[in-house]
Amino acid sequence: MSKFITILIFFTYFSVFSQSKEETEKWIVEKYNEYESPVNSTRELIFDDGFIYYLWIFADNYGYWTQLPIKDIKQIKIHHKKFDANDQEGWDVITLFFDKNKSKTKDAKPSDENYYEISESTSFEIKLTNKFISDGLKPRMEKALLHLIKSYGGNATIKKEPF
């Protein structure tokens, strides 16, 4: 009986003090908005009913929405990326990895024929300013994303370079 009470207290303690799905989603969106890439401000990150939605409009005013069930995210990689060898600053990126046919995309321009179609992509990138990692947010964002994925029934890992 005392083992049962100890286990009950243990689980009660940790369930009371962990962030809810809503709190975690709100924090992720707040940090995204704070560190959103200035290259093109027509981007949006939304969490709704177990899905992550990401809007990305390219410089030529063409873009798309990506929709992905949060539980289907398998790996997360937060890293720095440069456009090319001449790029002095670059940007920081959150890359979400998932199995083929798990995400959906649709054209960003509203129309009657605009609907989500299954994508064969296995990842997408969320672009941030080049200050995100240097400001120390990488481990916090990794922890928040892992917590959120787990709270929706998924199981993701952090993708790390082998060397």
C-alpha positions in Angstrom: 0.0 0.0 0.0 2.8 2.5 0.8 4.4 1.8 -2.6 1.1 2.7 -4.3 0.9 6.0 -2.3 4.5 6.8 -3.2 3.9 6.2 -6.9 0.6 8.2 -6.8 2.4 11.2 -5.1 5.2 11.0 -7.6 2.9 11.1 -10.7 0.7 13.8 -9.1 3.7 16.0 -8.4 5.0 15.8 -12.0 1.6 16.2 -13.6 0.8 19.3 -11.5 4.1 21.0 -12.4 4.4 20.3 -16.1 3.2 22.7 -18.7 -0.1 22.0 -20.4 -0.4 21.6 -24.2 -1.8 25.1 -24.5 0.9 26.7 -22.4 3.6 24.9 -24.4 2.0 25.9 -27.7 1.7 29.5 -26.6 5.3 29.6 -25.5 6.5 28.1 -28.8 4.5 30.7 -30.8 5.7 33.6 -28.6 9.3 32.6 -29.3 8.6 32.1 -33.0 7.1 35.6 -33.2 10.0 37.1 -31.2 12.6 35.5 -33.4 10.8 35.3 -36.7 13.1 35.6 -39.7 13.2 39.1 -41.0 13.9 37.9 -44.6 10.2 37.7 -45.3 7.7 38.5 -42.6 4.8 36.7 -44.4 5.0 33.6 -42.3 2.8 32.3 -39.6 3.0 29.4 -37.0 -0.3 28.1 -35.6 -1.2 25.2 -33.3 -4.8 23.9 -33.5 -6.4 20.7 -32.4 -3.3 18.6 -32.4 -1.9 20.0 -35.7 0.9 22.4 -36.4 0.3 24.8 -39.4 3.1 26.8 -41.0 2.7 29.5 -43.7 5.6 30.4 -45.8 5.4 33.1 -48.5 8.4 33.3 -50.9 9.9 36.5 -52.2 7.9 36.2 -55.4 4.7 36.3 -53.4 4.0 32.6 -53.9 3.7 30.3 -50.9 2.0 27.5 -49.1 0.6 26.2 -45.9 2.0 23.0 -44.3 -0.2 21.0 -42.0 1.2 18.2 -39.8 -0.2 16.2 -36.9 2.1 17.1 -33.9 2.2 13.4 -32.8 3.7 12.4 -36.2 6.9 14.5 -35.7 9.8 11.9 -35.4 12.8 14.1 -35.0 13.7 17.8 -34.3 16.9 19.6 -35.4 17.7 23.1 -34.5 20.7 24.5 -36.4 22.3 27.4 -38.1 22.0 27.6 -41.9 23.5 29.9 -44.6 22.0 30.7 -48.0 25.4 30.4 -49.7 29.1 30.9 -49.2 28.7 34.7 -49.5 26.0 34.8 -46.7 27.7 36.3 -43.6 24.8 36.0 -41.2 22.5 33.2 -42.2 19.5 32.2 -40.0 18.6 29.6 -37.4 16.2 26.9 -38.4 13.9 24.4 -36.6 13.6 21.4 -38.9 10.8 18.9 -38.1 11.2 15.4 -39.6 8.3 13.0 -40.1 7.3 10.0 -42.3 6.4 10.4 -45.9 2.7 11.2 -46.5 2.1 12.5 -43.0 2.1 16.2 -43.9 -0.3 18.1 -46.1 0.2 21.3 -48.1 -2.0 23.8 -49.8 -1.5 27.0 -51.8 -1.4 30.1 -49.6 -3.7 32.1 -51.9 -7.4 31.5 -50.9 -9.6 30.0 -53.6 -12.6 27.6 -53.9 -10.2 24.9 -55.2 -7.6 25.4 -52.4 -7.5 22.4 -50.2 -4.8 20.4 -48.4 -3.2 17.6 -50.4 -1.0 14.9 -49.0 2.7 15.8 -49.4 5.6 13.3 -50.0 7.9 15.6 -48.0 9.6 14.2 -44.9 10.5 17.5 -43.3 9.9 21.2 -43.2 11.9 24.2 -41.9 10.7 27.0 -39.6 13.1 29.9 -40.2 14.2 32.2 -37.4 16.7 35.0 -36.9 20.3 34.2 -36.5 20.0 35.2 -32.8 17.8 32.3 -31.7 20.6 29.9 -30.9 23.1 32.5 -29.6 20.4 33.7 -27.2 20.3 30.2 -25.7 16.9 29.2 -26.9 17.9 26.0 -28.7 17.7 23.6 -25.6 14.5 25.2 -24.3 12.8 24.9 -27.7 13.9 21.3 -28.0 12.5 20.5 -24.6 9.2 22.3 -25.3 8.8 20.6 -28.7 9.6 17.1 -27.2 7.1 17.8 -24.4 4.4 18.9 -26.8 4.9 15.9 -29.1 4.8 13.5 -26.2 1.6 15.2 -24.8 -0.1 14.4 -28.1 1.0 10.8 -28.0 4.1 11.0 -30.2 7.7 10.1 -29.5 10.4 12.3 -31.1 14.1 12.6 -30.7 16.6 15.3 -31.2 18.5 14.8 -34.4 22.2 15.4 -33.8 25.2 15.4 -36.0 27.4 12.3 -35.6 30.6 14.3 -35.0 
